[in-house]
Each structure stands twice: as C-alpha cells, then as structure tokens.
Amino acid sequence: MSILDFWFEFASTYSYPAAMRIGNAVKGTGVNVRWRPFLLGPIFKAQGWDNSPFNIFSAKGRYMWRDIERECKAYGIPFRKPDPFPQPSLLAARVAACGTSEPWGEDFVRAVYRAEFADGRQIGEPDVLTAILEELGVDAASILTRAQSDANKAMLRGATAEALERGIFGAPTFITEDGEMFWGNDRLEQAIAWAKGGSGGIRT
C-alpha cells in the first residue's frame, strides 16, 4: 500500500473540502493517507506575508470566497464563511497533531472543519474543541492537556519546519512517497492517481 501525505491547516479554506473528500476518494485505491497538520503562519512569513494572501490581495480574496462556495456546492458540502478569517487555529492544530496516530484523529479534523466552515463556530475557543472531542466520545480534558505539552508543541513545530523544508507554500498539499507534490483541493484525484502509480500525471 502506498502512502499519500495530506498536509492541511485549519485556517486554509481549500483544505476544508479536501479533508471532507479524501477518505472516500482513496477507498479501493490501495493508497493510505497520512494526515499531516501544520501551521501556515511560518510558511507565509517566509514568503514575506503577515496575513493570509486572501486578505492581503483583495481581488484574490473575493475570487476565493466565490470559488470555494461553488466548489462546496458542487461536492454537496455545506459552506458558511467564517468570521473572523482566518480563525485562530493553533490549539486545534495541536490537538490534531495528538490525534494523528489515534482512532479519533481523522474524525476530529473533519469535525473542526465542519464547525468552522459549515456551522459558524469559533474553533479558537477551547470550549468548542472540548465539545467536539466529547462528541467523539474521547477524554477531552486529557487530550487538551496532552496537546499543550512541550513534546506535542515540538512535534507540530517540527512538522511545520518539515513542510517549509519540502517546499510547501500553501494548503492543502499532497506529497507522494516518491516526493511528487500536488497543491490544492482540485489536485486531490491526480495526487491519488500518482500515488497508486496510475495515469495521474506525466512521469519523467
């Protein structure tokens, strides 16, 4: 079974439909998804930005909001523009880092995205994350404590440093075992095809 790394950030609009689609998209393909939470802030800072490019460049932002609305409608995924944008996502990312090897991890990621982009909830609030974890039937207090541990914080920082080193500049990004990179929700199927050795792209 081949592995496809799925690099995502909770502040990333296009990571939302990618996270909601990827589980079904890989069924029966022989591709195993490795969920990789990271932080876009340091990535953007390395590019000279102190905010989301969708906020910095107003025309790009206007297009993105209409585009993501169209995309979600086409996929049958509910969408509601979060306010504010981007929302604080550090704690959610730390919890997601805790969950990468846990049975509840993927469900947590999808639940956070739904809370943010469908339900209008504030994912930067610990109470919201607590409620999500409790809905998943896990010990929220224990997980939130673990998420704030020095070891877990270091793991998330390490993942972000790895993303920067690998040339990741945005989210979602998919990277195959042979190092091929695909950026954007609209490249999900091509990334899966490449990962399984199919005709997802031109190999050189």
C-alpha positions as a Markdown table, in Angstrom:
| # | Residue | x | y | z |
|---|---|---|---|---|
| 1 | Met | 0.0 | 0.0 | 0.0 |
| 2 | Ser | 1.4 | 3.4 | -1.0 |
| 3 | Ile | 1.3 | 6.4 | 1.3 |
| 4 | Leu | 0.0 | 9.9 | 0.4 |
| 5 | Asp | 0.8 | 12.7 | 2.8 |
| 6 | Phe | -2.0 | 15.2 | 3.2 |
| 7 | Trp | -0.7 | 18.5 | 4.6 |
| 8 | Phe | -3.6 | 20.6 | 5.9 |
| 9 | Glu | -4.2 | 23.7 | 8.0 |
| 10 | Phe | -7.4 | 24.6 | 9.7 |
| 11 | Ala | -7.2 | 28.3 | 8.5 |
| 12 | Ser | -7.0 | 27.0 | 4.9 |
| 13 | Thr | -10.3 | 27.3 | 3.0 |
| 14 | Tyr | -9.5 | 24.7 | 0.3 |
| 15 | Ser | -8.2 | 22.3 | 2.9 |
| 16 | Tyr | -11.9 | 22.0 | 4.1 |
| 17 | Pro | -13.3 | 20.3 | 1.0 |
| 18 | Ala | -10.1 | 18.2 | 0.7 |
| 19 | Ala | -10.5 | 16.9 | 4.2 |
| 20 | Met | -14.1 | 16.1 | 3.7 |
| 21 | Arg | -13.4 | 14.3 | 0.4 |
| 22 | Ile | -10.1 | 12.5 | 0.8 |
| 23 | Gly | -11.4 | 9.5 | 2.8 |
| 24 | Asn | -13.9 | 8.4 | 0.2 |
| 25 | Ala | -11.5 | 9.4 | -2.6 |
| 26 | Val | -8.9 | 6.8 | -1.6 |
| 27 | Lys | -11.3 | 3.9 | -1.0 |
| 28 | Gly | -10.3 | 0.9 | -3.0 |
| 29 | Thr | -7.2 | 2.6 | -4.4 |
| 30 | Gly | -4.6 | 1.0 | -2.2 |
| 31 | Val | -3.4 | 4.4 | -1.1 |
| 32 | Asn | -3.1 | 5.1 | 2.6 |
| 33 | Val | -3.5 | 8.7 | 3.7 |
| 34 | Arg | -1.2 | 10.2 | 6.3 |
| 35 | Trp | -2.8 | 13.3 | 7.8 |
| 36 | Arg | -0.2 | 16.0 | 8.4 |
| 37 | Pro | -1.3 | 19.1 | 10.3 |
| 38 | Phe | 1.0 | 22.1 | 10.1 |
| 39 | Leu | 0.9 | 25.9 | 10.5 |
| 40 | Leu | 0.7 | 28.2 | 7.6 |
| 41 | Gly | 1.9 | 31.3 | 9.6 |
| 42 | Pro | 5.6 | 30.5 | 9.4 |
| 43 | Ile | 5.2 | 29.4 | 5.7 |
| 44 | Phe | 3.6 | 32.8 | 4.9 |
| 45 | Lys | 6.2 | 34.6 | 6.9 |
| 46 | Ala | 9.0 | 33.0 | 4.8 |
| 47 | Gln | 7.2 | 34.5 | 1.8 |
| 48 | Gly | 7.1 | 37.9 | 3.3 |
| 49 | Trp | 3.4 | 37.8 | 4.3 |
| 50 | Asp | 2.0 | 38.6 | 7.7 |
| 51 | Asn | -1.6 | 37.5 | 6.9 |
| 52 | Ser | -3.5 | 35.2 | 4.6 |
| 53 | Pro | -2.8 | 36.1 | 0.9 |
| 54 | Phe | -6.6 | 36.2 | 0.5 |
| 55 | Asn | -6.7 | 39.1 | 3.0 |
| 56 | Ile | -3.6 | 40.8 | 1.6 |
| 57 | Phe | -4.8 | 40.7 | -2.0 |
| 58 | Ser | -8.4 | 41.7 | -2.0 |
| 59 | Ala | -9.2 | 40.7 | -5.6 |
| 60 | Lys | -7.8 | 37.2 | -4.9 |
| 61 | Gly | -9.8 | 37.0 | -1.7 |
| 62 | Arg | -13.1 | 37.9 | -3.5 |
| 63 | Tyr | -12.5 | 35.3 | -6.1 |
| 64 | Met | -11.6 | 32.6 | -3.5 |
| 65 | Trp | -14.8 | 33.1 | -1.5 |
| 66 | Arg | -17.0 | 32.7 | -4.5 |
| 67 | Asp | -14.9 | 29.8 | -5.8 |
| 68 | Ile | -15.0 | 27.9 | -2.5 |
| 69 | Glu | -18.7 | 28.4 | -2.4 |
| 70 | Arg | -19.1 | 27.0 | -5.9 |
| 71 | Glu | -16.8 | 24.1 | -5.0 |
| 72 | Cys | -18.6 | 23.1 | -1.9 |
| 73 | Lys | -21.9 | 23.3 | -3.6 |
| 74 | Ala | -20.6 | 21.0 | -6.4 |
| 75 | Tyr | -19.4 | 18.5 | -3.8 |
| 76 | Gly | -22.6 | 18.7 | -1.7 |
| 77 | Ile | -20.6 | 20.1 | 1.3 |
| 78 | Pro | -22.2 | 22.8 | 3.4 |
| 79 | Phe | -20.4 | 26.1 | 3.5 |
| 80 | Arg | -20.5 | 29.2 | 5.6 |
| 81 | Lys | -17.9 | 31.9 | 5.5 |
| 82 | Pro | -16.1 | 32.0 | 8.9 |
| 83 | Asp | -15.9 | 35.3 | 10.8 |
| 84 | Pro | -13.3 | 36.3 | 11.5 |
| 85 | Phe | -11.0 | 34.8 | 8.8 |
| 86 | Pro | -8.6 | 33.4 | 9.4 |
| 87 | Gln | -9.6 | 32.0 | 12.8 |
| 88 | Pro | -7.0 | 31.2 | 15.4 |
| 89 | Ser | -6.2 | 27.6 | 14.7 |
| 90 | Leu | -3.1 | 26.8 | 16.9 |
| 91 | Leu | -4.8 | 24.8 | 19.6 |
| 92 | Ala | -6.9 | 22.9 | 17.1 |
| 93 | Ala | -3.7 | 22.1 | 15.2 |
| 94 | Arg | -2.0 | 20.9 | 18.4 |
| 95 | Val | -5.0 | 18.6 | 19.1 |
| 96 | Ala | -4.8 | 17.3 | 15.5 |
| 97 | Ala | -1.1 | 16.6 | 16.0 |
| 98 | Cys | -2.0 | 14.5 | 19.1 |
| 99 | Gly | -4.6 | 12.6 | 17.0 |
| 100 | Thr | -2.5 | 11.6 | 14.0 |
| 101 | Ser | -1.9 | 8.2 | 15.5 |
| 102 | Glu | -5.3 | 7.9 | 17.3 |
| 103 | Pro | -8.6 | 6.3 | 16.0 |
| 104 | Trp | -10.4 | 9.6 | 16.6 |
| 105 | Gly | -7.9 | 11.8 | 14.8 |
| 106 | Glu | -9.4 | 12.0 | 11.3 |
| 107 | Asp | -12.9 | 12.4 | 12.7 |
| 108 | Phe | -11.6 | 15.3 | 14.8 |
| 109 | Val | -10.1 | 17.1 | 11.8 |
| 110 | Arg | -13.3 | 16.8 | 9.8 |
| 111 | Ala | -15.4 | 17.9 | 12.8 |
| 112 | Val | -13.3 | 21.0 | 13.3 |
| 113 | Tyr | -13.6 | 21.9 | 9.6 |
| 114 | Arg | -17.4 | 21.5 | 9.8 |
| 115 | Ala | -17.5 | 23.6 | 12.9 |
| 116 | Glu | -15.5 | 26.4 | 11.2 |
| 117 | Phe | -16.8 | 26.3 | 7.6 |
| 118 | Ala | -20.3 | 25.0 | 8.0 |
| 119 | Asp | -21.6 | 25.8 | 11.5 |
| 120 | Gly | -20.0 | 29.2 | 12.1 |
| 121 | Arg | -18.4 | 28.1 | 15.4 |
| 122 | Gln | -15.2 | 29.6 | 16.7 |
| 123 | Ile | -12.5 | 26.9 | 16.6 |
| 124 | Gly | -10.1 | 29.0 | 18.5 |
| 125 | Glu | -12.2 | 28.6 | 21.6 |
| 126 | Pro | -11.2 | 25.7 | 23.9 |
| 127 | Asp | -14.9 | 25.1 | 24.8 |
| 128 | Val | -15.6 | 24.4 | 21.1 |
| 129 | Leu | -12.8 | 21.9 | 20.8 |
| 130 | Thr | -13.8 | 20.3 | 24.1 |
| 131 | Ala | -17.4 | 19.9 | 22.8 |
| 132 | Ile | -16.0 | 18.3 | 19.5 |
| 133 | Leu | -13.9 | 15.9 | 21.4 |
| 134 | Glu | -16.7 | 14.9 | 23.7 |
| 135 | Glu | -19.0 | 14.3 | 20.7 |
| 136 | Leu | -16.3 | 11.9 | 19.5 |
| 137 | Gly | -16.5 | 10.0 | 22.8 |
| 138 | Val | -13.0 | 10.7 | 24.0 |
| 139 | Asp | -11.5 | 12.3 | 27.1 |
| 140 | Ala | -11.4 | 15.9 | 26.1 |
| 141 | Ala | -9.6 | 17.2 | 29.2 |
| 142 | Ser | -6.8 | 14.6 | 28.9 |
| 143 | Ile | -6.3 | 15.3 | 25.2 |
| 144 | Leu | -6.2 | 19.1 | 25.6 |
| 145 | Thr | -3.6 | 18.7 | 28.3 |
| 146 | Arg | -1.5 | 16.5 | 26.1 |
| 147 | Ala | -1.9 | 18.9 | 23.2 |
| 148 | Gln | -0.3 | 21.7 | 25.2 |
| 149 | Ser | 2.6 | 19.5 | 26.3 |
| 150 | Asp | 6.1 | 20.6 | 25.3 |
| 151 | Ala | 6.6 | 17.4 | 23.4 |
| 152 | Asn | 3.5 | 17.9 | 21.3 |
| 153 | Lys | 4.2 | 21.5 | 20.6 |
| 154 | Ala | 7.6 | 20.5 | 19.4 |
| 155 | Met | 6.1 | 17.9 | 17.2 |
| 156 | Leu | 3.9 | 20.5 | 15.5 |
| 157 | Arg | 6.8 | 22.9 | 15.1 |
| 158 | Gly | 8.8 | 20.1 | 13.6 |
| 159 | Ala | 6.1 | 19.3 | 11.1 |
| 160 | Thr | 5.9 | 22.9 | 10.1 |
| 161 | Ala | 9.7 | 23.1 | 9.6 |
| 162 | Glu | 9.5 | 19.9 | 7.5 |
| 163 | Ala | 6.8 | 21.5 | 5.4 |
| 164 | Leu | 8.9 | 24.5 | 4.8 |
| 165 | Glu | 11.9 | 22.4 | 4.0 |
| 166 | Arg | 10.0 | 20.3 | 1.5 |
| 167 | Gly | 8.9 | 23.4 | -0.4 |
| 168 | Ile | 5.3 | 23.5 | 0.8 |
| 169 | Phe | 3.9 | 27.0 | 0.3 |
| 170 | Gly | 0.1 | 26.5 | 0.9 |
| 171 | Ala | -2.6 | 24.1 | 1.9 |
| 172 | Pro | -3.8 | 21.6 | 1.1 |
| 173 | Thr | -0.7 | 20.0 | -0.3 |
| 174 | Phe | -0.4 | 16.3 | -1.1 |
| 175 | Ile | 3.0 | 14.6 | -1.4 |
| 176 | Thr | 3.5 | 11.1 | -2.7 |
| 177 | Glu | 6.1 | 8.6 | -1.5 |
| 178 | Asp | 8.4 | 9.5 | -4.5 |
| 179 | Gly | 8.2 | 13.2 | -3.5 |
| 180 | Glu | 5.8 | 14.4 | -6.1 |
| 181 | Met | 3.9 | 17.5 | -4.8 |
| 182 | Phe | 0.3 | 18.4 | -5.7 |
| 183 | Trp | -1.2 | 21.7 | -4.3 |
| 184 | Gly | -4.9 | 22.4 | -3.9 |
| 185 | Asn | -8.2 | 20.6 | -3.4 |
| 186 | Asp | -8.6 | 20.3 | -7.2 |
| 187 | Arg | -5.4 | 18.2 | -7.4 |
| 188 | Leu | -6.6 | 15.5 | -5.0 |
| 189 | Glu | -7.6 | 12.9 | -7.6 |
| 190 | Gln | -4.4 | 13.5 | -9.5 |
| 191 | Ala | -2.3 | 13.0 | -6.4 |
| 192 | Ile | -4.1 | 9.8 | -5.6 |
| 193 | Ala | -3.6 | 8.5 | -9.1 |
| 194 | Trp | 0.1 | 9.3 | -9.0 |
| 195 | Ala | 0.4 | 7.7 | -5.6 |
| 196 | Lys | -1.0 | 4.4 | -6.8 |
| 197 | Gly | 1.1 | 4.5 | -10.0 |
| 198 | Gly | -1.7 | 5.3 | -12.4 |
| 199 | Ser | -2.1 | 8.0 | -15.0 |
| 200 | Gly | -2.4 | 10.9 | -12.7 |
| 201 | Gly | 0.3 | 12.9 | -14.4 |
| 202 | Ile | 3.3 | 12.8 | -16.7 |
| 203 | Arg | 6.1 | 10.9 | -15.1 |
| 204 | Thr | 9.7 | 11.8 | -16.0 |
